[in-house]
Amino acid sequence: METDQNTSAPEGTNTEADESLENAENARKANEAAAKPRGNLKLEPLPKKLIPIHQAIFVNDPKLSDFKSLFVEKGFKAEFLSGTLLIKGGKCSIRRGEMGFSMEGALEKDYYKLRNLFFNQFGVL
């Protein structure tokens, strides 16, 4: 008696290959549906009076030695004394505390230049 080596599943039943193709087709349709825009959505900025006040977040974590290098590169005299970076012979100082960096100094033209250099090292959110 001869047996047929090529047996197939009865009609109406799915093989693993058929299920795999069906799953792939369903995933493709879901991706297409997600990619289609839903109506005329438009993102507009809030008016300033509706924006809640929040604490600024500084992104980046430079070291005081990085600041010293930057200030020296820009022509300012900078040196360390007891964990504080003194700039221009102590007219301006930067120290790092538990809450981050603090900058102090006499309010003069160079202070504002130093402050801009300092804050330009961060991304502020």
N, C-alpha and C positions, 0 to 999 in steps of 0.2 A: 504494500500500500504506500502510495506516495503522499508526502506531507508538503504543504506549501510553506516554504521558508519565509515568504513575504506576507506575514499576517498584518492586518491593519485593524485599527479600532473600529468597532461598529459605528455606523453613521449616527450623528447626533451627539457623540461624545467627543470631548476635546483631548488632544494629546498635549504633552508638555510644550512642544514647539508651538502649537496653536495658542496655548495660554500665554506663552512668552510674547508672541506677536500681538495678541490682544492687549496685554499689559503695556507694551511699548506704544501701541496706537492710543490707548487711553492717556498715557503720560504726555504724548505729543499734543493731543487735544487739550489737555489741562494747561500745558505751557502756552499754547496759542490763545486760549481764553484769558489767561492771566496777563498776556502781553497787550491785549486790546484795551484801548482807553475806555473808561466808563464815564461817559458824559463829557461835559466841558469843565473839567476841574481846573482851577487856577489858583496858584499860590501867591498871595499878596502879603507884603509886610504889615505888621501891626502898627497902628499909630503910636507915637512915642509915649503918650499918656497911658496906654494900655499895657506897655511892656513892664513886667514886674522888676523891681529893683533886686539885684543879685550881687553877690560877692564876686569880684574878678578872680579868674583862675589863670595862673601863669603856667604855661606849658614849656618845658625844658628844665633842665636841672644843671646849670653851669656851676663850676667851682669858683671860689674867690681867685684862685690862681689864673683861671681863664679871664676874669675881669682885669686882673693886673696886666696880663699880656696885652689885652685889648687897649687899655688906657696908655700903656707905654708905647704901643704901636702908633697911637694917635697923638703922641707928643706930650703926654702928661707924666709927671713924676709920680710913681706909685710904689709903696712899700708896705710890708706887713709889720704889725706890732700887736702882740698878744691876741692873735686871731682876728684882728680888724685890718682891713685894707685902707690905708691912708693915702689919699691922693692930694697932690699939690701941698705937701708938707703938713697935712692934717686939716686943710681947709674944707675937705670933704672926706667922709668915711663911709665904708660899707662893711656891715657885719652880718653874719648869718646867725639867726636864732631859731628857736623851736617853731615859730610861725613862718619862717622864710627869711628873706633878706630885708635889711633896713638900711636906708641911705640918709645921712645927715650932712649938713654943710651950710655955709653962709650963702644966702641967696644972692648970687652974683652971676654974671654972664657965663662963666665957666661951669658953674653948678648945673645950669640948665643943659649945657652941652654934655656934661658927664651923665646927667640923668637920662637924656635921650639915648646916649650910647648904651647905658645900663638897661633900659627898658626895651631897646631894640634887640636884645639877646633873648627875649621871651616872645612866645605867642600868647596873646591875652584873649581869653574867651569871656 
